[in-house]
Amino acid sequence: MRKKVKKKNRVLVPPRMSMKLIEEVHGIDIRILKLAKRRGFPGFQSGNKIMWEVLGPMIEKHKEELEQSLKGDKLGLSDELKKRDLRIKDLKIRKLEGLMLDPMDVKKLLVELATTISIVIKKEAYELVPRIVGLPQPGVLVEVNKMLMEIFKVLKSGQAMLEKMNEPA
């Protein structure tokens, strides 16, 4: 004889709706739904599906605030994009005022400086050997110091170029 198994009560899952369907059925602007999603309102699921029973009350509660945000944002840009645009404008102004260097200009300068230093070191090292052959230790030190002075001249010119880049346009 078989035992009777009790059926468990099934919980009805509210239907999931798309933003487009909610816009058509409930008359809520799709931009408001997108703004609510960005702000982390509950009821949004993967695949842009929405549980209206969860989201609906929150939309009604905050509807004026969401609409006000959309009116203040006529182009439909998010707050993050506005902040980014303001930051870019601020950086451009700072560059024009000479308070900031363009990273690409600095990179170019550093590459040129490194290349020049490399060339000077190779040239000076190549020329140093014949100059120091047979010299006493103090004479060798003098020649090495001359080589280092050539390298420092290159570094000094790089510093001057960097200062010139930093001057206001």
For each residue, the residues with C-beta under 8 A, 3 or more apart:
1:
2:
3:
4:
5:
6:
7:
8:
9:
10:
11:
12:
13:
14: 51 52 53 54
15: 51 52
16: 45 49 50 51
17: 21 22 25 49 50 51 52
18: 21 22 48 49 50
19: 22 23 30 33 34 48 50
20: 23 24 30
21: 17 18 24 25
22: 17 18 19 25 26 28 33 50 52
23: 19 20 26 27 28 29 30 33
24: 20 21
25: 17 21 22
26: 22 23 52 56
27: 23
28: 22 23 32 33 59
29: 23 32 33 70
30: 19 20 23 33 34
31: 34 35 70 76
32: 28 29 35 36 59 63 66 67 70
33: 19 22 23 28 29 30 36 37 50 59
34: 19 30 31 37 38
35: 31 32 38 39 66 69 70
36: 32 33 39 41 44 55 58 59 62 66
37: 33 34 40 41 44
38: 34 35 78
39: 35 36
40: 37
41: 36 37 44 55 58 59 62
42: 54 55 58
43: 50 51 52 53 54 55 56 58
44: 36 37 41 48 49 50 55
45: 16 49 50 51
46: 49
47:
48: 18 19 44
49: 16 17 18 44 45 46
50: 16 17 18 19 22 33 43 44 45 55
51: 14 15 16 17 43 45 54 55
52: 14 15 17 22 26 43 55 56
53: 14 43 56
54: 14 42 43 51 57 58
55: 36 41 42 43 44 50 51 52 58 59
56: 26 43 52 53 59 60
57: 54 60 61
58: 36 41 42 43 54 55 61 62
59: 28 32 33 36 41 55 56 62 63 66
60: 56 57 63
61: 57 58
62: 36 41 58 59 65 66
63: 32 59 60 66 67
64: 67 68
65: 62 68 69
66: 32 35 36 59 62 63 69 70
67: 32 63 64 70 71
68: 64 65 71 72
69: 35 65 66 72 73
70: 29 31 32 35 66 67 73 76
71: 67 68 74
72: 68 69
73: 69 70 76 77 78 79 82
74: 71
75:
76: 31 70 73
77: 73 81 82
78: 38 73 81 82
79: 73 82 83
80: 83 84
81: 77 78 84 85
82: 73 77 78 79 85 86
83: 79 80 86 87
84: 80 81 87 88
85: 81 82 88 89
86: 82 83 89 90
87: 83 84 90 91
88: 84 85 91 92
89: 85 86 92 93
90: 86 87 93 94
91: 87 88 94 95 100
92: 88 89 95 96
93: 89 90 96 97
94: 90 91 97 99 100
95: 91 92 98 99 100 101 102 169
96: 92 93 168 169
97: 93 94 168
98: 95 166 167 168 169
99: 94 95
100: 91 94 95
101: 95 105 106 162 165 166
102: 95 105 106 165
103: 106 107
104: 107 108
105: 101 102 108 109 165
106: 101 102 103 109 110 162 165
107: 103 104 110 111
108: 104 105 111 112
109: 105 106 112 113 158 161 162 165
110: 106 107 113 114
111: 107 108 114 115
112: 108 109 115 116 158
113: 109 110 116 117 154 155 158 161
114: 110 111 117 118
115: 111 112 118 119
116: 112 113 119 120 154 157 158
117: 113 114 120 121 151 154 155
118: 114 115 121 122
119: 115 116 122 123
120: 116 117 123 124 150 151 154
121: 117 118 124 125 147 151
122: 118 119 125 126
123: 119 120 126 127
124: 120 121 127 128 146 147 150 151
125: 121 122 128 129 147
126: 122 123 129
127: 123 124 130 131
128: 124 125 131 132 143 144 147
129: 125 126 132 133
130: 127 133
131: 127 128 135 143
132: 128 129 135 139 140 143 144
133: 129 130
134:
135: 131 132 139 140 143
136: 139 140
137: 140 141
138: 141 142
139: 132 135 136 142 143
140: 132 135 136 137 143 144
141: 137 138 144 145
142: 138 139 145 146
143: 128 131 132 135 139 140 146 147
144: 128 132 140 141 147 148
145: 141 142 148 149
146: 124 142 143 149 150
147: 121 124 125 128 143 144 150 151
148: 144 145 151 152
149: 145 146 152 153
150: 120 124 146 147 153 154
151: 117 120 121 124 147 148 154 155
152: 148 149 155 156
153: 149 150 156 157
154: 113 116 117 120 150 151 157 158
155: 113 117 151 152 158 159
156: 152 153 159 160
157: 116 153 154 160 161
158: 109 112 113 116 154 155 161 162
159: 155 156 162 163
160: 156 157 163 164
161: 109 113 157 158 164 165
162: 101 106 109 158 159 165 166
163: 159 160 166 167
164: 160 161 167
165: 101 102 105 106 109 161 162
166: 98 101 162 163
167: 98 163 164
168: 96 97 98
169: 95 96 98
